[in-house]
Amino acid sequence: VKRIIEEGHELASHGYIHEYFEVPHLALSKEILEDIGQVTIHGYRMARMMPVPEEEIYKAGYRYNSSINPTFLPGRYNKLGEPRTYFKRENVWQMPASVTPWFRFPLFWLSFHNLPLSLYCLLANRVLKKDTYLNVYFHPWEFMDIGPKKKYNFPFYVTKNTGTRMIERFDKFISWGKSKGYHFSRTWDFIKDLT
């Protein structure tokens, strides 16, 4: 956590326990991270992007929520009725994960691992042209060698292009974005510019 801050990244909450959620976890996670990092935690992203009460996010002191994936994922959620771009609800900025216009194809971590990088960049470019920003997210473990399949029992489409391949792929993605003239920002810095 300290290294994240020292290297200039934003620290935000992903919850207290990944497997289940209780409302007190919102404040507890924020307090723990603020104590460790000695920074104010502004953002929250619910594990598995499951529903979380917006009024409780506000009460816990968060300024933005990035827990909406405005698409349809069979067996997980149907958020086709949610806006694709940022908006405010219950006094909290909502930063949905980016999806393509019209078909709402999700540009989240899983598609980054499985699509050819050239196709991912093409879709990302469409979102950037239409929305003027791209909100994507990744897990720290994606950049690590997560070991043998039997250890975590992840399916192949989760572990594809992890570890060194992910680092190389991510570097290429950043280089592509810079070559297009796009710049990168921490989420809270982006939101502060909206107000």
C-alpha positions as MATLAB code, in Angstrom:
seq = 'VKRIIEEGHELASHGYIHEYFEVPHLALSKEILEDIGQVTIHGYRMARMMPVPEEEIYKAGYRYNSSINPTFLPGRYNKLGEPRTYFKRENVWQMPASVTPWFRFPLFWLSFHNLPLSLYCLLANRVLKKDTYLNVYFHPWEFMDIGPKKKYNFPFYVTKNTGTRMIERFDKFISWGKSKGYHFSRTWDFIKDLT';
ca = [
       0.000    0.000    0.000;
       2.797    2.399    0.882;
       4.561    1.626   -2.401;
       1.384    2.437   -4.354;
       1.342    5.881   -2.773;
       5.099    6.445   -3.015;
       4.998    5.753   -6.751;
       2.294    8.391   -7.255;
      -0.767    6.220   -7.709;
      -4.181    6.777   -6.180;
      -5.225    4.480   -3.341;
      -8.906    3.506   -3.309;
     -10.994    0.837   -1.601;
     -12.032   -2.482   -3.087;
     -13.892   -3.466    0.064;
     -12.984   -5.231    3.270;
     -13.786   -8.852    2.346;
     -13.958   -9.917   -1.293;
     -16.412  -12.788   -0.875;
     -19.264  -10.912    0.771;
     -20.363   -7.411    1.725;
     -21.757   -5.756    4.846;
     -22.451   -2.022    5.070;
     -19.975   -1.439    7.967;
     -17.209   -2.733    5.678;
     -17.388    0.497    3.651;
     -16.172    2.693    6.504;
     -13.888    0.014    7.933;
     -11.990   -0.471    4.679;
     -11.620    3.293    4.235;
     -10.331    3.774    7.790;
      -7.789    0.955    7.488;
      -6.419    2.208    4.175;
      -6.227    5.794    5.421;
      -4.364    4.632    8.515;
      -1.837    2.601    6.514;
      -1.380    5.081    3.666;
      -1.826    8.352    5.551;
      -3.907    9.666    2.628;
      -7.602   10.384    2.151;
      -9.477    7.605    0.348;
     -11.949    9.085   -2.137;
     -12.953    6.104   -4.272;
     -14.660    2.763   -3.962;
     -15.058   -0.193   -6.316;
     -17.196   -3.087   -5.115;
     -15.788   -6.577   -5.510;
     -17.158   -8.263   -8.619;
     -18.873   -4.921   -9.345;
     -21.905   -6.089   -7.434;
     -24.590   -3.627   -6.269;
     -23.764   -1.462   -3.274;
     -26.105    1.081   -1.617;
     -25.114    4.526   -2.905;
     -26.365    6.318    0.182;
     -24.092    4.115    2.304;
     -21.088    4.917    0.124;
     -21.777    8.598    0.732;
     -22.248    8.081    4.480;
     -18.917    6.238    4.651;
     -17.203    9.317    3.210;
     -16.416    8.277   -0.357;
     -16.606   10.860   -3.138;
     -16.834    8.466   -6.070;
     -17.987    4.934   -6.821;
     -16.647    2.907   -9.727;
     -18.728   -0.222   -9.151;
     -20.959   -0.103  -12.228;
     -20.182   -2.107  -15.340;
     -22.930   -0.797  -17.666;
     -23.304   -3.949  -19.706;
     -24.887   -7.390  -19.566;
     -22.773  -10.286  -18.297;
     -24.770  -13.540  -18.201;
     -25.015  -14.956  -14.709;
     -23.454  -11.847  -13.184;
     -25.471   -8.682  -13.824;
     -27.570   -6.697  -16.257;
     -26.679   -3.005  -16.090;
     -27.819   -2.008  -19.578;
     -30.099    0.621  -18.039;
     -27.208    2.461  -16.372;
     -25.462    5.404  -18.066;
     -22.219    4.531  -19.832;
     -20.380    7.654  -18.676;
     -19.861    9.453  -15.386;
     -22.829   10.895  -13.512;
     -23.787   11.818   -9.956;
     -26.163    9.804   -7.760;
     -26.810   10.166   -4.013;
     -24.111   12.888   -3.838;
     -21.507   10.437   -5.144;
     -19.827   10.598   -8.540;
     -20.388    7.390  -10.475;
     -17.516    6.304  -12.729;
     -18.813    3.302  -14.702;
     -16.269    0.970  -16.244;
     -15.894    1.807  -19.913;
     -17.925   -0.087  -22.480;
     -18.151    0.521  -26.201;
     -20.899    2.746  -27.586;
     -24.005    0.995  -28.929;
     -23.141   -2.653  -28.172;
     -21.710   -1.915  -24.708;
     -18.880   -4.406  -25.011;
     -16.949   -4.213  -21.702;
     -13.340   -3.038  -21.861;
     -12.543   -4.438  -18.436;
      -9.597   -6.575  -17.345;
     -10.977   -9.809  -18.807;
     -11.340   -8.455  -22.334;
      -7.847   -6.950  -22.083;
      -6.451  -10.442  -21.421;
      -8.367  -12.235  -24.138;
      -8.777   -9.926  -27.122;
      -5.918   -9.355  -29.534;
      -4.277   -6.161  -28.296;
      -4.839   -4.443  -31.644;
      -8.596   -5.072  -31.368;
      -8.665   -3.896  -27.755;
      -6.881   -0.685  -28.786;
      -9.350   -0.174  -31.650;
     -12.309   -0.488  -29.252;
     -10.598    1.719  -26.648;
     -10.021    4.344  -29.321;
     -13.737    4.339  -30.193;
     -14.641    4.884  -26.543;
     -12.080    7.669  -26.191;
     -13.392    9.428  -29.301;
     -17.019    9.149  -28.150;
     -16.664    9.694  -24.378;
     -13.337   11.619  -24.187;
     -12.053    9.257  -21.491;
     -11.552    5.556  -20.790;
     -12.071    4.001  -17.352;
     -10.427    0.574  -17.174;
      -9.226   -1.400  -14.181;
      -6.891   -4.266  -13.398;
      -5.993   -6.403  -10.376;
      -2.450   -6.512   -8.951;
      -2.338  -10.300   -9.305;
      -2.724   -9.999  -13.080;
       0.848   -8.688  -13.253;
       2.252  -11.631  -11.292;
       3.019  -15.237  -12.060;
       0.050  -16.706  -10.213;
       1.444  -20.217  -10.219;
      -0.021  -23.578  -11.163;
      -3.698  -23.888  -12.080;
      -4.383  -26.224   -9.165;
      -3.426  -23.493   -6.671;
      -6.301  -21.125   -7.549;
      -8.284  -23.138  -10.096;
      -8.777  -20.098  -12.341;
     -10.141  -20.884  -15.813;
      -7.788  -20.316  -18.769;
      -9.516  -17.104  -19.870;
      -8.695  -15.535  -16.488;
      -5.015  -16.478  -16.493;
      -4.362  -15.847  -20.189;
      -1.675  -13.166  -20.622;
      -0.910  -12.773  -16.909;
       2.506  -12.249  -15.318;
       5.304  -11.106  -17.629;
       2.989  -11.235  -20.647;
       0.609   -8.843  -18.874;
       3.413   -6.423  -18.061;
       4.545   -6.423  -21.704;
       0.968   -6.100  -22.960;
       0.207   -3.247  -20.569;
       3.404   -1.419  -21.576;
       2.365   -1.714  -25.223;
      -1.105   -0.387  -24.377;
       0.343    2.631  -22.575;
       2.766    3.277  -25.449;
      -0.145    3.050  -27.897;
      -2.150    5.578  -25.854;
       0.763    7.995  -25.645;
       1.402    7.685  -29.386;
      -2.223    8.754  -29.939;
      -1.748   11.789  -27.706;
      -3.880   10.458  -24.855;
      -2.830   11.195  -21.299;
      -3.309    9.149  -18.163;
      -4.827   10.296  -14.896;
      -5.731    9.047  -11.457;
      -9.498    8.715  -11.092;
      -9.827   11.244   -8.280;
      -7.812   13.819  -10.260;
     -10.162   13.286  -13.209;
     -13.236   13.755  -10.991;
     -11.841   16.850   -9.282;
     -11.645   18.467  -12.715;
     -15.380   17.833  -13.183;
     -16.340   19.915  -10.156;
];
